[in-house]
Amino acid sequence: MAKIHRQIIVKGKVQGVYFRASTKQAAEQLRVTGQVKNLPDGSVWIAAEGEEPAMEKFIAWCRQGPPHAIVSNLQLTAAPLQHFTEFEIVR
């Protein structure tokens, strides 16, 4: 099955609620690779790669986030594969 890549911008109350750590945990459970980081405007940026069924589950998770997050908007963009080997939090 082919892998897909999505750039995801998560807006809302998504910083200071363990969003990055929870995203890494969710990604690893779903065998999704990529990166997550906080953006200066208070949103969270994610680059994620995986097989389509896993990515659909991951994106659905991103719409909710961890317990204290309040996700108001998700922006999805398709992009070329980067061939990540793991999921990491970047600063």
C-alpha positions in Angstrom: 0.0 0.0 0.0 1.3 3.4 -0.9 2.2 6.0 1.7 0.9 9.5 1.6 2.2 12.8 3.1 0.1 15.5 4.7 1.1 18.9 6.1 -1.3 19.6 8.9 -1.8 23.0 10.7 -3.8 22.6 13.9 -5.4 25.8 15.3 -7.1 26.4 18.6 -6.0 25.9 22.2 -3.2 23.5 21.2 -0.1 24.7 23.0 0.5 24.1 26.7 -1.7 21.0 26.6 0.9 18.3 25.7 -0.2 18.4 22.0 3.2 17.6 20.6 3.9 14.7 23.0 0.4 13.3 22.5 0.8 13.6 18.7 4.0 11.7 18.8 2.4 8.9 20.9 -0.6 8.7 18.5 1.6 8.7 15.4 3.8 5.9 16.8 0.7 3.7 17.7 -0.5 4.2 14.1 2.9 3.7 12.5 2.9 7.2 11.1 6.2 9.0 10.7 7.0 12.7 10.5 7.5 15.8 12.7 5.5 18.1 15.0 6.4 21.5 16.3 4.8 24.6 17.8 4.4 27.7 15.6 4.9 31.2 16.9 1.2 32.1 16.2 0.0 29.5 18.8 -0.8 26.7 16.3 0.9 23.4 15.8 2.5 22.2 12.5 2.7 18.5 11.7 4.3 16.7 8.7 3.0 13.2 8.7 3.5 10.1 6.4 1.8 6.8 6.4 -0.5 4.4 4.6 -3.8 5.9 3.9 -5.9 4.0 6.5 -3.5 4.9 9.2 -3.3 8.6 8.1 -7.1 8.8 8.1 -7.1 7.7 11.8 -4.2 10.0 12.6 -5.9 13.0 11.0 -9.1 12.1 12.9 -7.0 12.1 16.1 -5.6 15.5 15.2 -9.1 16.9 15.0 -9.6 16.1 18.7 -6.1 16.2 20.1 -5.3 15.4 23.8 -7.8 15.9 26.6 -7.2 19.6 27.3 -6.8 20.7 23.7 -9.6 22.6 21.9 -9.0 22.2 18.2 -10.9 24.9 16.2 -9.5 24.3 12.8 -7.3 21.8 10.8 -5.6 22.7 7.5 -4.5 19.8 5.4 -2.2 20.0 2.5 -0.9 17.1 0.4 2.9 17.2 -0.2 5.6 14.9 -1.7 6.9 12.1 0.6 9.9 13.1 2.7 10.6 9.4 3.7 10.8 10.0 7.5 12.0 7.0 9.5 10.4 8.0 12.8 8.1 10.6 14.4 9.9 13.4 16.2 9.2 16.6 18.1 11.2 19.5 16.6 11.8 22.8 18.2 
